[in-house]
Amino acid sequence: MRVFADSFYFLALLNINDPAHPRAVRFAGEPKLELITTRWALAEVADALCAPGLRERVVRFIDNLVAQPDVSISGKSDELFKRGFDLYRERSDKHWSLTDCISFVVMEREGVREALTGDRHFEQAGFVALLAQ
């Protein structure tokens, strides 16, 4: 099963006190789960958990994620940023972050309709937020 992994999912995995943690852990245990994410989503995780006491754990987590063969991380091209920024510019009626817009572009490009997120912006954009309540 190919799904997009949003920063929401990673933050829920890393924080046992997050209300979405149990749902995130259930998905993390899926043996046939193939994750697609972006460098921008990982930057959001690192930004959210940048306190000195948390950094080492986040570094290990991201290093481990990058090393996984069933994880694809997009974000090496200026074209992806441009397309995401174009969507951001075009949808001024939404509260979508630039990172969300880039995620939507990647999901469309990869033909992925489901995201490991509770962020309702994904649903507004026509995707399924698997961690939404």
C-alpha positions in Angstrom: 0.0 0.0 0.0 1.5 3.3 -1.1 0.6 6.3 1.0 1.9 9.8 1.6 3.4 10.4 5.0 2.8 13.9 6.3 4.7 15.5 9.1 1.5 15.0 11.2 2.1 11.2 11.0 5.8 11.4 12.0 5.1 13.8 14.9 2.4 11.5 16.1 4.8 8.5 16.0 7.5 10.4 17.9 5.2 11.7 20.7 3.4 9.1 22.8 1.2 11.9 24.2 -0.1 12.9 20.8 -3.8 11.9 20.5 -3.0 10.4 17.1 -0.1 8.3 18.4 -2.1 5.0 18.7 -3.5 5.3 15.1 0.0 6.2 13.8 1.6 3.2 15.5 -1.0 0.9 13.9 0.0 2.1 10.4 3.7 2.0 11.3 3.3 -1.7 12.0 1.9 -2.5 8.5 4.5 -4.7 6.7 3.4 -3.7 3.2 3.3 0.0 3.7 5.3 2.0 1.2 5.8 5.6 2.3 6.2 8.7 0.1 7.1 11.9 1.7 9.0 15.1 1.0 12.1 16.8 2.4 9.8 19.7 3.4 7.6 17.4 5.6 10.8 16.1 7.3 11.9 19.7 7.7 8.6 20.4 9.5 9.3 17.5 11.9 12.8 18.7 12.6 11.5 22.3 13.1 8.8 21.1 15.5 11.2 19.1 17.6 14.2 21.3 17.6 14.7 21.6 21.3 18.1 20.4 22.4 16.8 17.4 24.3 14.8 16.2 21.3 17.3 16.8 18.5 19.3 13.6 18.8 16.1 11.5 18.7 14.8 13.3 15.6 18.2 13.0 13.9 18.2 9.2 14.5 14.6 9.0 13.3 15.2 10.8 10.1 18.5 9.0 9.4 16.6 5.7 9.9 13.7 6.8 7.6 16.1 7.9 4.8 17.8 4.5 5.0 14.6 2.5 4.5 14.1 0.9 1.1 10.3 1.3 1.2 10.5 5.1 1.8 10.6 7.5 -1.1 11.6 11.1 -0.3 10.8 13.8 -2.9 12.2 17.2 -3.0 15.5 17.4 -4.9 14.2 19.7 -7.7 13.5 23.3 -8.0 10.6 22.4 -10.3 8.8 20.7 -7.4 9.2 23.8 -5.3 7.9 25.9 -8.2 4.8 23.8 -8.8 4.0 23.7 -5.1 4.5 27.5 -4.9 2.2 27.9 -7.9 -0.5 25.9 -6.1 0.1 28.0 -3.0 -0.3 31.2 -5.0 -3.4 29.9 -6.9 -5.3 28.8 -3.7 -5.3 32.0 -1.7 -8.7 31.1 -0.5 -7.2 28.2 1.6 -5.1 28.0 4.7 -2.8 25.5 3.0 0.9 25.8 3.9 3.5 25.8 1.2 4.6 22.4 2.5 1.0 21.1 2.1 0.9 22.4 -1.4 4.2 20.6 -2.3 2.8 17.5 -0.7 -0.3 17.7 -2.9 1.8 18.1 -6.0 3.8 15.0 -5.1 0.7 13.0 -4.3 -0.8 13.9 -7.7 2.4 13.1 -9.5 2.7 9.7 -7.8 -1.0 8.9 -8.2 -1.4 8.5 -4.4 -4.8 9.4 -2.9 -4.3 8.5 0.8 -2.1 10.3 3.3 -1.0 9.4 6.8 -2.2 12.7 8.3 -5.0 14.2 10.3 -4.7 17.5 8.5 -8.1 18.3 7.0 -6.3 20.4 4.3 -5.5 17.1 2.6 -9.3 16.3 2.4 -10.0 19.9 1.1 -7.5 19.1 -1.7 -9.4 15.9 -2.5 -7.3 13.3 -0.7 -8.1 10.9 2.1 -6.6 11.8 5.5 -6.2 8.3 7.1 -5.5 9.7 10.6 -8.4 12.1 10.7 -11.1 11.5 13.3 
